[in-house]
């Protein structure tokens, strides 16, 4: 019969034990961030790009160590849902930002989720662009993760809702559409195909 030649490349892991298991099984795995372009040539494309976990981290309060790259401090507004989590992260990484947060009033913290933070939109775009650019014509992009932060403004309120808009702008279509409110599923997914 016909021989099927497939290449698999994995990237990203939570700790070294995941990388060790991958290497013991003979598969390559990169320590990578969805905020960096994938380590392939610009024109390299694949039949499937599958991203599980991580996209819900692509919001300002969970990317404190990379914020200056994408969101200058003057444009930044802290988006807060879990104050204890934010306190832990920022106390470790950015004491100055934590001091700023301490000065925020309760109303200011509540207002931070009233509209999509410009930084969150930038971070989502960077992540989706990095993944989507390597999907070939007719290829599939599958993204699944926890829901994460949900904003209450009129723009994209969460990463899956942003992803649906990004899909239209970038020539993708649904293979299977998750029903209901895109910001109402605890574990949403986007199952997309690049149109030819």
C-alpha positions as CSV (number, residue, x, y, z in Angstrom):
1,X,0.0,0.0,0.0
2,X,0.9,3.7,0.0
3,X,3.5,4.9,2.5
4,X,2.4,7.9,4.6
5,X,5.3,10.1,5.6
6,X,4.4,12.3,8.6
7,X,6.5,14.7,10.6
8,X,5.4,15.8,14.1
9,X,6.9,18.6,16.0
10,X,5.8,19.5,19.5
11,X,6.4,22.7,21.4
12,X,5.7,23.9,24.9
13,X,5.5,22.1,28.1
14,X,4.8,22.8,31.8
15,X,7.9,21.2,33.2
16,X,10.9,19.2,32.3
17,X,9.2,15.9,33.0
18,X,7.0,16.4,29.9
19,X,10.0,17.1,27.7
20,X,11.7,14.0,29.1
21,X,8.8,11.7,28.3
22,X,8.7,13.1,24.8
23,X,12.4,12.6,24.3
24,X,12.2,9.0,25.6
25,X,9.6,8.2,23.0
26,X,11.8,9.7,20.3
27,X,9.8,12.8,19.4
28,X,11.2,16.3,19.3
29,X,9.8,18.9,21.7
30,X,10.7,22.6,21.9
31,X,10.5,24.8,25.0
32,X,8.4,27.5,23.3
33,X,6.0,30.3,23.8
34,X,2.9,31.0,21.6
35,X,4.0,34.7,21.8
36,X,7.1,33.9,19.7
37,X,7.1,32.9,16.0
38,X,7.3,29.2,15.6
39,X,10.9,28.0,14.8
40,X,10.3,27.2,11.1
41,X,11.0,29.1,7.9
42,X,8.5,31.8,7.1
43,X,6.9,29.8,4.3
44,X,6.9,26.4,6.0
45,X,3.3,25.2,6.3
46,X,1.7,22.1,7.8
47,X,-1.5,20.0,7.4
48,X,-2.4,20.5,11.1
49,X,-1.4,23.0,13.8
50,X,-2.8,21.8,17.1
51,X,-2.6,24.1,20.2
52,X,-3.8,22.7,23.5
53,X,-3.6,24.7,26.7
54,X,-1.8,28.0,27.0
55,X,-4.0,30.5,25.1
56,X,-5.9,31.4,28.3
57,X,-2.5,32.6,29.7
58,X,-2.4,35.1,26.9
59,X,-3.8,38.0,28.9
60,X,-1.8,40.8,30.6
61,X,-2.2,39.5,34.1
62,X,-0.6,36.2,33.1
63,X,2.2,37.4,30.9
64,X,3.8,40.0,33.3
65,X,7.3,39.0,32.2
66,X,6.6,39.7,28.5
67,X,4.3,42.8,28.8
68,X,6.9,45.4,27.9
69,X,7.5,43.7,24.6
70,X,3.9,44.0,23.4
71,X,2.2,46.7,25.6
72,X,4.1,49.8,26.6
73,X,3.4,50.8,30.2
74,X,1.5,53.9,29.1
75,X,-1.0,51.8,27.3
76,X,-1.4,49.2,30.0
77,X,-4.3,48.6,32.3
78,X,-4.2,45.7,34.7
79,X,-7.1,43.3,34.1
80,X,-8.0,41.6,37.4
81,X,-10.3,38.8,38.2
82,X,-8.3,36.8,40.7
83,X,-6.6,39.3,42.9
84,X,-4.7,36.7,44.9
85,X,-3.2,35.2,41.7
86,X,-2.2,38.6,40.4
87,X,-0.6,39.5,43.7
88,X,1.5,36.3,43.7
89,X,2.6,36.7,40.1
90,X,3.4,40.4,40.3
91,X,5.0,40.3,43.7
92,X,7.5,37.7,42.2
93,X,8.1,39.5,38.9
94,X,7.2,43.2,39.0
95,X,7.1,44.8,42.4
96,X,6.6,48.2,40.7
97,X,3.5,47.1,38.9
98,X,2.1,45.5,42.1
99,X,2.5,48.9,43.9
100,X,0.5,50.5,41.1
101,X,-2.2,47.9,41.5
102,X,-2.4,48.5,45.3
103,X,-3.3,52.2,44.5
104,X,-6.2,51.2,42.3
105,X,-9.6,51.6,43.8
106,X,-12.2,48.8,43.7
107,X,-14.1,50.8,41.0
108,X,-10.9,51.0,38.9
109,X,-10.3,47.2,39.2
110,X,-13.9,46.5,38.2
111,X,-13.6,48.9,35.3
112,X,-10.6,46.9,34.0
113,X,-12.9,44.2,32.8
114,X,-15.5,46.5,31.3
115,X,-13.9,46.4,27.8
116,X,-11.2,44.3,26.2
117,X,-7.9,45.5,27.3
118,X,-5.8,46.7,24.3
119,X,-3.0,44.6,25.6
120,X,-5.1,41.4,25.7
121,X,-6.2,42.0,22.1
122,X,-2.5,42.5,21.0
123,X,-1.4,39.3,22.8
124,X,-4.3,37.2,21.4
125,X,-3.4,38.5,17.9
126,X,0.3,37.7,18.2
127,X,-0.5,34.2,19.4
128,X,-3.1,33.5,16.7
129,X,-0.9,35.0,14.0
130,X,2.1,32.8,15.1
131,X,0.0,29.7,14.9
132,X,-2.1,30.5,11.8
133,X,0.8,31.5,9.5
134,X,2.0,27.9,9.3
135,X,-1.3,26.3,8.3
136,X,-1.2,25.3,4.7
137,X,-4.1,25.8,2.2
138,X,-6.8,23.4,3.2
139,X,-5.0,22.7,6.5
140,X,-6.4,22.6,10.0
141,X,-5.9,24.9,13.0
142,X,-7.3,23.4,16.2
143,X,-7.0,25.4,19.4
144,X,-8.5,24.3,22.7
145,X,-8.0,25.5,26.2
146,X,-9.7,26.7,29.4
147,X,-11.8,29.8,28.9
148,X,-9.7,32.2,31.0
149,X,-10.5,35.9,31.4
150,X,-13.9,37.2,30.1
151,X,-14.3,40.9,29.5
152,X,-17.7,42.6,29.7
153,X,-17.3,45.2,27.0
154,X,-18.5,45.3,23.4
155,X,-15.3,44.0,21.7
156,X,-14.1,40.4,21.8
157,X,-14.7,39.3,25.4
158,X,-12.6,36.2,25.5
159,X,-10.0,34.4,23.4
160,X,-12.5,32.1,21.5
161,X,-14.6,35.1,20.5
162,X,-11.5,36.9,19.3
163,X,-10.5,33.8,17.5
164,X,-13.8,33.8,15.5
165,X,-13.1,37.3,14.3
166,X,-9.5,36.5,13.6
167,X,-10.7,33.5,11.5
168,X,-12.7,35.7,9.2
169,X,-9.9,38.3,8.8
170,X,-7.3,35.6,8.0
171,X,-9.1,33.3,5.5
172,X,-10.2,30.5,7.8
173,X,-13.6,28.8,8.1
174,X,-15.2,26.5,10.7
175,X,-14.7,22.7,10.3
176,X,-16.9,22.3,13.4
177,X,-18.4,25.2,15.3
178,X,-18.9,25.0,19.1
179,X,-22.4,25.8,19.9
180,X,-23.6,28.5,22.3
181,X,-21.9,31.7,23.6
182,X,-18.2,31.5,22.7
183,X,-17.4,32.9,26.1
184,X,-19.8,30.6,27.9
185,X,-18.0,27.3,27.6
186,X,-15.6,26.3,30.3
187,X,-13.3,24.5,27.8
188,X,-13.8,26.1,24.4
189,X,-12.2,25.1,21.1
190,X,-11.7,26.5,17.6
191,X,-11.6,23.9,14.8
192,X,-10.7,25.8,11.7
193,X,-9.6,25.2,8.1
194,X,-7.7,27.6,5.9
195,X,-9.6,28.4,2.8
196,X,-7.9,27.9,-0.6
